[in-house]
Amino acid sequence: MEQAVADAQGAGQAVGDLRIERMPQTLREMVLARLRAAIIAGRFPSGARLVERTLCDQLGVSRSVVREVIRILEAEGLVESLPNRGPVVARLDWAQARQIYDIRLLLEGAAAADCAVRADAGVKADLAAAFAALEAAGGEDALFEATTRFYEVIFRAAGHDIAWEIVQRLNGRISRLRALTLAASDRAVPGRVRMARIAAAIAANDATAARQAVEDHLREAAALAQRKLEGV
């Protein structure tokens, strides 16, 4: 009897070891990630037409996949459909960018302050790991993913789940602005240094400093975006 129980437990452990922790990406997800990254990185400039036949040839997929991906990107605000032109990369101008930065100031500042109040050892460890991944990120895709994860830790720990849903809906456009400003050579303080200050304030449980660090980061980024988008 004991041997049977042991065998059953061993079999259970073996089956458990077979669990797939992360499902492989579907073809649609792969194409979506590839095209989204290309738009965010500026490989397709604002106003560029997204011709289905050309994209099918470039990506090696069917028109149905391309159409579905374009619909998703349109919902994310990265693509817009124009009369007589079809889908094009959505314009990115200062009027829109200013609104996005205003929203981020409100949501990220509040999340950072509340995260600092609530942060325990586990949250601080998660945030430190997220920032380490950000610093180690090589390439644009990895950098954007790590940056998103950094802010997700802050919003989740703060208990601002609805606010994070709003930020996620804007994430495509936020990422385009990050690509424009994060590595800009004319920043007074590098973007990663600004984010390090946010993390340090949260680790110190200093809500006022955390909110201020977010505001300093976003106000500088907004000024850079305005200069680049308006050519001033």
Secondary structure, 3 states (H helix, E strand, C coil): CHHHHHHHHHHHHHHHCCCCCCCCCCHHHHHHHHHHHHHHCCCCCCCCECCHHHHHHHHCCCHHHHHHHHHHHHHCCCEEEECCCEEEECCCCHHHHHHHHHHHHHHHHHHHHHHHHHCCHHHHHHHHHHHHHHHHCCCHHHHHHHHHHHHHHHHHHHCCHHHHHHHHHCHHHHHHHHHHHCCCCCCCCCHHHHHHHHHHHHHCCCHHHHHHHHHHHHHHHHHHHHHHHHCC
